[in-house]
Amino acid sequence: MSSFVNEQNAKRGHYAGVIKDIAEKAVCPFCPDQLVNFHKNPIRKHGHWIVTNNMYPYKPVKQHILLIHEEHIEHANEISSSAWAELREVIEQETTDRNMIGGALTMRFGDTRFTGASVAHLHAHLVQSDPDASDYDPEQGLRVRIG
């Protein structure tokens, strides 16, 4: 494991290979100078936050947005007051603009052995499940691995 990614937490097909490549390069794929090299979806900036659709969305999901702290920080206790306030603004804007009538917010921070994250850089997932998807199981819903 490089200090930026955790290959053990990236076991899904093509994504596992991408994380392995990133680990070999020993770079943080969520830092702004590297993000464009590994992430092909449009990227928007909102203050301290980078907003983009996840290239590897959870299943079954209608919408999966990544909210990435612009600076390389790894723990929630490193988020400034202004960045917390901006995160609220981003969530309000994205849920309104995308007509998200329900969803979930999961923030991953700190040691990836405890978070289930494949990238150590602090980020959050704003997701809306898709109960109308053919592979949706009402008993399982949309599941997120933590730890």
Backbone hydrogen bonds in HBPLUS format (Angstrom, degrees):
<---DONOR---> <-ACCEPTOR-->    atom                        ^
c    i                          cat <-CA-CA->   ^        H-A-AA   ^      H-
h    n   atom  resd res      DA  || num        DHA   H-A  angle D-A-AA Bond
n    s   type  num  typ     dist DA aas  dist angle  dist       angle   num
A0120-ALA N   A0004-PHE O   2.86 MM 116  5.25 173.2  1.86 146.5 147.8     1
A0006-ASN N   A0118-SER O   2.80 MM 112  4.70 152.0  1.88 125.2 131.9     2
A0009-ASN N   A0006-ASN O   3.16 MM   3  5.66 147.1  2.27 110.7 119.1     3
A0010-ALA N   A0007-GLU O   3.11 MM   3  5.18 163.7  2.13 108.6 112.1     4
A0015-TYR N   A0012-ARG O   2.93 MM   3  5.56 112.3  2.40 149.2 158.2     5
A0016-ALA N   A0012-ARG O   3.12 MM   4  5.49 148.5  2.22 123.9 129.5     6
A0016-ALA N   A0013-GLY O   3.10 MM   3  5.62 129.7  2.37 110.6 121.8     7
A0017-GLY N   A0014-HIS O   3.04 MM   3  5.28 121.0  2.40 102.3 116.5     8
A0018-VAL N   A0014-HIS O   3.07 MM   4  6.47 150.2  2.16 149.5 158.5     9
A0019-ILE N   A0015-TYR O   2.96 MM   4  6.25 164.8  1.98 157.8 160.5    10
A0020-LYS N   A0016-ALA O   2.98 MM   4  6.16 151.8  2.06 141.8 150.2    11
A0021-ASP N   A0017-GLY O   2.99 MM   4  6.19 157.1  2.04 145.5 150.9    12
A0022-ILE N   A0018-VAL O   2.97 MM   4  6.28 156.4  2.03 149.3 155.9    13
A0023-ALA N   A0019-ILE O   2.88 MM   4  6.09 159.2  1.92 150.0 155.4    14
A0024-GLU N   A0020-LYS O   3.00 MM   4  6.27 154.6  2.06 147.9 154.4    15
A0025-LYS N   A0021-ASP O   3.07 MM   4  6.35 143.1  2.21 141.9 151.8    16
A0025-LYS N   A0022-ILE O   3.11 MM   3  5.08 122.3  2.46  94.0 108.7    17
A0026-ALA N   A0022-ILE O   2.96 MM   4  6.17 122.8  2.29 140.0 155.8    18
A0026-ALA N   A0023-ALA O   3.11 MM   3  4.94 138.6  2.29  93.7 105.8    19
A0031-CYS N   A0028-CYS O   3.36 MM   3  5.65 158.6  2.41 108.0 113.8    20
A0034-GLN N   A0031-CYS O   2.84 MM   3  5.49 153.4  1.91 125.8 134.3    21
A0035-LEU N   A0031-CYS O   2.86 MM   4  5.79 149.7  1.96 156.5 163.1    22
A0037-ASN N   A0034-GLN O   2.81 MM   3  5.34 143.9  1.94 116.6 128.1    23
A0038-PHE N   A0035-LEU O   3.11 MM   3  5.46 141.1  2.27 107.5 117.5    24
A0039-HIS N   A0035-LEU O   2.81 MM   4  5.62 138.1  1.99 159.7 171.7    25
A0044-ARG N   A0051-VAL O   2.92 MM   7  5.15 163.6  1.95 152.6 157.7    26
A0051-VAL N   A0044-ARG O   2.80 MM   7  5.15 167.9  1.81 152.2 156.3    27
A0046-HIS N   A0049-TRP O   2.75 MM   3  5.10 163.9  1.78 163.0 162.4    28
A0049-TRP N   A0046-HIS O   2.94 MM   3  5.10 165.0  1.97 123.9 126.2    29
A0070-GLU N   A0048-HIS O   2.64 MM  22  5.29 167.8  1.65 159.5 155.7    30
A0050-ILE N   A0068-ILE O   2.76 MM  18  4.97 156.2  1.82 145.2 153.6    31
A0068-ILE N   A0050-ILE O   2.86 MM  18  4.97 164.3  1.88 151.3 153.4    32
A0052-THR N   A0066-LEU O   3.15 MM  14  5.39 154.0  2.22 147.7 153.1    33
A0066-LEU N   A0052-THR O   2.70 MM  14  5.39 168.4  1.71 172.8 175.9    34
A0054-ASN N   A0064-HIS O   2.88 MM  10  5.73 171.3  1.89 150.2 152.6    35
A0062-LYS N   A0128-GLN O   2.72 MM  66  5.50 159.9  1.76 153.1 160.2    36
A0063-GLN N   A0128-GLN O   3.25 MM  65  5.09 160.7  2.29 135.6 139.2    37
A0128-GLN N   A0063-GLN O   2.86 MM  65  5.09 153.4  1.93 149.8 149.6    38
A0065-ILE N   A0126-LEU O   2.84 MM  61  5.05 176.3  1.84 151.0 152.0    39
A0126-LEU N   A0065-ILE O   2.89 MM  61  5.05 169.7  1.90 152.3 155.8    40
A0067-LEU N   A0124-ALA O   2.90 MM  57  5.01 160.9  1.94 147.6 149.4    41
A0124-ALA N   A0067-LEU O   2.82 MM  57  5.01 150.5  1.90 136.2 146.3    42
A0069-HIS N   A0122-LEU O   3.27 MM  53  5.97 164.9  2.29 146.9 151.4    43
A0073-ILE N   A0071-GLU O   2.93 MM   2  5.87 107.3  2.48 116.0  98.9    44
A0122-LEU N   A0073-ILE O   2.80 MM  49  5.79 174.6  1.80 155.9 154.7    45
A0110-GLY N   A0074-GLU O   2.42 MM  36  5.23 156.3  1.47 160.8 158.9    46
A0078-GLU N   A0075-HIS O   2.95 MM   3  5.59 162.0  1.98 120.8 124.9    47
A0079-ILE N   A0076-ALA O   3.15 MM   3  5.54 169.7  2.16 115.4 118.6    48
A0084-TRP N   A0080-SER O   2.98 MM   4  6.32 154.7  2.05 151.7 158.5    49
A0085-ALA N   A0081-SER O   3.03 MM   4  6.31 161.1  2.07 149.3 154.1    50
A0086-GLU N   A0082-SER O   2.93 MM   4  6.14 154.7  1.99 143.1 150.4    51
A0087-LEU N   A0083-ALA O   2.87 MM   4  6.06 147.0  1.98 143.8 152.7    52
A0088-ARG N   A0084-TRP O   3.19 MM   4  6.55 155.0  2.25 148.1 153.3    53
A0089-GLU N   A0085-ALA O   3.16 MM   4  6.54 155.6  2.23 144.0 150.5    54
A0090-VAL N   A0086-GLU O   2.83 MM   4  6.13 158.5  1.88 154.7 160.2    55
A0091-ILE N   A0087-LEU O   2.94 MM   4  6.18 164.4  1.96 154.8 158.3    56
A0092-GLU N   A0088-ARG O   2.94 MM   4  6.18 165.1  1.97 153.5 157.6    57
A0093-GLN N   A0089-GLU O   2.86 MM   4  6.04 164.1  1.89 152.3 157.0    58
A0094-GLU N   A0090-VAL O   2.81 MM   4  5.95 173.9  1.81 158.3 160.2    59
A0095-THR N   A0091-ILE O   2.96 MM   4  5.94 166.6  1.98 149.9 154.3    60
A0096-THR N   A0092-GLU O   3.08 MM   4  6.08 149.2  2.18 139.8 148.2    61
A0097-ASP N   A0093-GLN O   2.79 MM   4  5.90 173.7  1.80 160.0 161.2    62
A0098-ARG N   A0094-GLU O   2.93 MM   4  5.79 151.7  2.01 143.0 150.2    63
A0100-MET N   A0095-THR O   2.86 MM   5  4.77 157.7  1.91 141.6 147.9    64
A0099-ASN N   A0096-THR O   3.09 MM   3  5.07 162.4  2.12 106.7 111.7    65
A0104-ALA N   A0127-VAL O   2.84 MM  23  5.40 147.5  1.94 150.0 158.3    66
A0127-VAL N   A0104-ALA O   2.93 MM  23  5.40 163.5  1.96 157.0 161.6    67
A0106-THR N   A0125-HIS O   2.94 MM  19  5.14 158.1  1.99 144.2 151.5    68
A0125-HIS N   A0106-THR O   2.67 MM  19  5.14 157.7  1.72 150.5 158.0    69
A0108-ARG N   A0123-HIS O   2.90 MM  15  5.77 167.6  1.91 171.9 173.3    70
A0123-HIS N   A0108-ARG O   3.47 MM  15  5.77 163.4  2.50 153.4 158.0    71
A0114-PHE N   A0111-ASP O   2.92 MM   3  5.76 158.1  1.97 125.3 131.1    72
A0116-GLY N   A0112-THR O   3.20 MM   4  5.70 157.6  2.25 141.5 142.1    73
A0133-ALA N   A0130-ASP O   3.03 MM   3  5.50 168.6  2.05 118.9 122.3    74
A0136-TYR N   A0133-ALA O   3.13 MM   3  5.22 165.7  2.15 109.7 112.2    75
A0140-GLN N   A0137-ASP O   2.88 MM   3  5.29 134.9  2.08 112.1 124.6    76
A0141-GLY N   A0137-ASP O   2.63 MM   4  5.59 173.0  1.63 174.1 174.5    77
